[in-house]
Amino acid sequence: MSIRPTRRTILIATGGAGAAALVAGCGDSGGNGDTSDSTPTSPSTGSPGRDGQEGQELTTTDKVPVGGGTILKDQQVVVTQPQQGEFKAFSAICTHQRCTVGSVSDGTINCPCHGSKFSITDGSVANPPATQPLPEKQITVDGNSIRLV
């Protein structure tokens, strides 16, 4: 005579496996909430072609206000102009919990999820909870065109 599992036993066993998978998928990279080292949107500095966007026009210089910036959600890039004629680009993915930044104002790139703010000049953290800067993207300005390198 063989012992067959009850419906309850099967549901408990499969529910436990599903819960374990869910918990494993919600982990972070090191316990501090920052995921900048493991994101697929890490900067392409030093490795042209790494993200498949090299040479792509991001925007034009007239669309990036002096002292502000423009968020390009589809490309996951934010382009800033800290001073007249000086353009910078950073990942638009917050290093705290991977939200897309939502605005650029008062000299900072702002994440709407938890209030992190980053400098438009160098991407450094201006207001936590993020602890890592936004990764810089390499760009070139050719006439009015701003392109990824």
N, C-alpha and C positions, 0 to 999 in steps of 0.2 A: 504494500500500500504506500503510495507516494503522498507527500504533503504538498498541497497546492497553496500558493499564497492567496490571501484574501484581497479583495478590491482595495481595502483600506491600506494594506501593506504596500501594494503597488503604487497607490497615489502618494503615500508618504515617501517612498523611495525615489520616485521620479520628481516629486516636488523639491526634495532636498538637493538633487543634482541640479535642477534649474536654479535654485537659490544660490548654490555655490558658484555657478557660472555667472550669475548676475553680480554677485559680490566681487568676483575676480575682474569683471569688466569695468567696475567702478573704481578700481584702485588708481593711485597716482604714482608719480615717478620719484619717490624718495621721501614722501611724507610731508613736504612743505607746501604742496599745492601748486608748485611751479612745474610746468611741463615743457619749458622751452627747449630742453635738450632732446626731446623725443618727438617733437612735432613734425609733421610732413611739410610745414610751412617755414622751416628754418631757413635762414638767409642763404642766398646763393653766392655769398662772398667767397672769392677764391675758386669757385667751381662753376664757371659759366655753363649753362645748360642743365644744371642739376634739377631745376624745377620746371624746365621746359618752357620758360617764358622769356628767355634771353632775346634781346632785340625788339621785344614787343613794346609798342608805344603805350605808355600808361595814361598820359594826359598831355595837356599843353600848358605852357608856362602861364598863360593868361587865366587859367582855371584854378591856380593855386595862390590864394591871397597872401600878401606879405604879413608875417607874424601869425600865420595860420596854416591851414593845410586842407587837403582833399582826400577823402577816404574812397578807395576803389575796392568795393566789396567783392566783386567778381574775381579780381586779381589778388585779393587779400593783402593789399599794400596801402599804406598811407604816405602821401607825398606832402612835404612841408616846405615852407619858404621862411626860415627864421629871419633873414634879412633880405633886402632887395637883391635879387639875382642869385641868391644862395639857395639851392634846392637839396633836400635830403629825402630819403625814403626809408621806411621801416615796415616790418611785418605789421599787418592790421589785426593780428591775433594776440590778445592780451596774454602775457606770460603767467598770469595768476590761475585762471580757470578756462582759458582758451575761448573766451567770448570775443566776438569781433568788436573792435573799438567803435564808438558811436558818434563822436564829435571831436572837433579841434577848436579850442577857444582859449583865450587868455594865455597863450604860450604853451598849452599842454594838449596832448592827445588823450582823450577821455574814454574810459571803459564804462558802459552803463550798468554792467552786472554787479560789481562790488565797489565801485568808486576809485579804482586805480587810475592814476594819471601819469603821463610820461612826457618828458621834455621834447619839444619840437626840434630842438637843436641836435641832441645826441641820443634820444630814445631812453635816457636814464629815468629811473623811477622818481617821480616828483611827489607822489602820494600813494602809500600802500593801500591794499594789502599785497600787491605784487612786490616781489623782491628782486626780480631780474628785469633788465632793460628790454625794450622791444628790439629784436634783431634788426640790424641795419641791412638794407638792400642796396646793392650797387646800381647806380643809375648814371646816365649820361644825358646832357642837355645839348641838343643839336638844333640851333635856331629856336623855334617855338616848341619843339617836340622833346618830351621827357620819356626816355626809354630805359628799360632794364638792361644791364650789361650782361 
